[in-house]
Amino acid sequence: MSETGSYCTNILLGDSKKALISLSVPMMIAMLIMSLYNVVDAIWVSGLGSLALAATGFVAPFYMIIYGIGEGLGMGAGSAIARHIGENNHSDANNAGNHALILTIIVSIISAIVFFLFSDSLFDLIGAGEAAALASDYAVIVCGLGIFTIYSNVIAAVLRSEGDAKRSMYALIAGGILNIFLDPVLIYILGWGIAGAAWATVISVALSSVILYYWTMIKKDTYVRYNLKFFSFKKRISFRYFKGRSSCINRAGIHVDNNVCYRSDSRNCCNCQCSGSVYCRFQSPVRCNVPPYWNRNCSNVN
């Protein structure tokens, strides 16, 4: 095991109060930064008019589903890995991490197919009206390339489960800061409009993903190792990882009222989008939970 991985797991197996503080504070900061992506997009997109802002509102539930899938997979994998660390079972921890990575790839491919092929029909179906074309343009980029969102959420959660909460926070903050600066450049200076907001989000999340990829796949100084030789398929593990799926349903539900609002007035949809985004994003740090990382005697881990 690398020196970094050993140091971080020692945090988990040490004093529980210190571990709680060391893990929860970086986690809350990271979740807040990740939750601000669409808020920042909405702020800059509002300058393009109410129709463009309404379009981001229609995409928000679908993006939250993708974000929630990544969050749910990360929570499931992180909980299992933390327990395996408590059992001093490195091989099962590696297997759990590799299950999470493979599920990330599978879900991302499905998401890409759905939005690349059916985006136009989807927004016509939900009644986006005049905003359908803009919503489709935005969704094809943000949701079609959702692999970066899912991957960064999953790998960051795995790092936290190893006790390496600070590095996961650094990677996510780097992407969040980049998004703030890219939005005005791509939307207004380069004149890409709503597509610029989408590309700003994708590029920024991709930066976080690249940083996490470097640490896990190239530098390889983490506890969990990603390689097919550590992978042994177990059906119960795959299903277990979707235990956090209720997160995406909860978040998406807050935005569903946009569909009804827009049928009467695009301004109403803009209001729903703004209020719903703020509520949904700023509850994230409060909702975050720290699994039982420091439990040295965990048992019954599937």
Residue pairs with C-beta under 8 A, 6 or more apart in sequence:
1 9
1 90
1 223
2 220
2 221
2 222
2 223
3 221
4 164
4 221
4 222
5 162
5 164
5 221
5 222
5 223
6 223
8 162
8 163
8 164
8 223
9 85
9 162
9 163
9 223
10 163
11 18
11 19
11 22
11 23
11 163
12 19
12 82
12 85
12 86
12 162
12 163
12 293
12 294
13 85
13 86
13 294
13 296
14 294
15 294
16 294
19 163
19 293
19 294
20 290
22 163
22 165
23 160
23 163
23 165
23 290
23 293
24 288
24 290
25 165
26 160
26 165
26 166
26 168
26 169
27 160
27 165
27 168
27 169
27 288
27 290
28 285
28 288
29 169
29 173
29 285
30 156
30 165
30 168
30 169
30 172
30 173
31 284
31 285
31 287
31 288
32 281
32 282
32 284
32 285
33 172
33 173
33 175
33 176
34 67
34 152
34 153
34 172
34 176
34 284
35 280
35 281
35 282
35 284
35 285
36 176
36 179
36 281
37 176
37 179
37 201
37 204
37 205
38 56
38 60
38 63
38 201
38 277
38 281
39 277
39 278
39 281
40 179
40 180
40 183
41 56
41 179
41 183
41 197
41 198
41 200
41 201
42 53
42 56
42 273
42 274
42 277
43 183
44 183
44 184
44 187
44 188
44 197
45 52
45 53
45 56
45 187
45 194
45 197
46 52
46 53
46 270
47 187
47 188
48 187
48 193
48 194
50 266
50 267
50 270
51 130
51 131
51 134
51 266
52 131
52 134
52 193
52 194
53 269
53 270
53 273
53 274
54 128
54 131
54 258
54 262
54 266
54 269
54 270
54 273
55 128
55 131
55 134
55 135
55 137
55 138
55 194
56 135
56 138
56 194
56 197
56 273
57 255
57 258
57 262
57 269
57 270
57 272
57 273
57 276
58 123
58 126
58 128
58 131
58 132
58 135
58 258
58 259
58 262
58 269
59 135
59 138
59 139
59 142
59 143
60 255
60 258
60 273
60 276
60 277
61 251
61 252
61 253
61 255
61 256
61 258
62 115
62 139
62 143
62 252
63 139
63 142
63 143
63 146
63 149
64 248
64 251
64 252
64 254
64 255
64 280
65 248
65 249
65 251
65 252
66 111
66 143
66 146
66 149
66 150
66 248
67 149
67 153
67 248
67 251
68 244
68 245
68 247
68 248
68 249
68 250
68 251
68 252
69 107
69 150
69 245
69 248
70 104
70 149
70 150
70 151
70 152
70 153
70 154
71 153
71 157
71 244
71 247
71 248
72 241
72 242
72 243
72 244
72 245
72 246
72 247
72 248
73 100
73 103
73 104
73 107
73 150
73 153
73 154
73 157
73 241
73 242
73 244
74 100
74 153
74 154
74 155
74 156
74 157
74 158
74 244
75 157
75 243
75 244
75 247
75 289
75 291
76 100
76 240
76 241
76 242
76 243
76 244
77 96
77 97
77 99
77 100
77 154
77 157
77 158
77 161
77 241
78 157
78 158
78 160
78 161
78 291
79 161
79 291
79 292
80 93
80 96
80 237
80 240
80 241
80 301
80 302
81 93
81 96
81 97
81 158
81 161
81 162
81 224
82 161
82 291
82 292
82 293
82 295
82 298
83 292
83 295
83 298
83 301
84 90
84 92
84 93
84 96
84 298
84 301
85 93
85 161
85 162
85 223
85 293
86 292
86 293
86 294
86 295
86 296
86 297
86 298
87 298
87 299
87 301
89 301
90 223
91 230
92 301
93 223
93 224
94 224
94 225
94 226
94 227
94 230
95 230
95 231
95 232
95 234
95 237
96 224
96 237
97 158
97 224
97 225
97 226
97 230
98 226
98 227
98 228
98 230
98 231
99 231
99 233
99 234
99 237
99 238
99 241
100 154
100 158
100 241
101 154
101 155
101 226
102 231
103 238
103 241
104 147
104 150
104 151
104 154
105 147
107 150
108 146
108 147
108 150
108 151
111 143
111 144
111 146
111 147
111 150
112 144
112 145
112 146
112 147
114 122
114 143
115 122
115 139
115 140
115 143
115 144
115 146
116 140
116 144
119 136
119 139
119 140
119 143
119 144
120 132
120 133
120 136
122 136
122 139
123 131
123 132
123 135
123 136
123 139
124 132
126 259
127 259
127 262
127 263
128 135
128 259
128 262
129 262
129 263
129 266
130 266
131 262
131 266
131 269
134 194
137 194
137 195
137 198
138 194
138 195
138 197
138 198
140 198
141 195
141 198
141 199
141 201
141 202
142 198
142 201
142 202
145 202
148 202
148 205
148 206
148 208
148 209
149 205
151 209
151 212
151 213
152 171
152 172
152 175
152 205
152 208
152 209
152 212
155 168
155 209
155 212
155 213
155 216
156 168
156 171
156 172
156 208
156 212
157 168
158 222
158 224
159 165
159 167
159 168
159 212
159 215
159 216
159 222
160 168
161 291
161 293
162 222
162 223
162 224
163 293
164 222
164 223
167 215
168 212
170 211
171 208
171 211
171 212
171 215
172 208
174 207
174 208
174 211
175 204
175 205
175 206
175 207
175 208
176 204
178 203
178 204
178 207
179 200
179 201
179 203
179 204
179 205
182 199
182 200
182 203
182 204
183 196
183 197
183 200
185 196
185 200
186 192
186 196
186 197
186 199
186 200
187 193
187 194
187 196
187 197
187 200
188 196
190 196
192 199
215 221
215 222
216 222
216 224
216 226
217 226
234 302
236 302
237 302
240 302
247 287
251 280
254 276
254 279
254 280
255 272
255 273
255 276
255 277
255 280
257 272
257 276
258 269
258 272
258 273
258 276
261 268
261 269
261 271
261 272
262 268
262 269
292 298
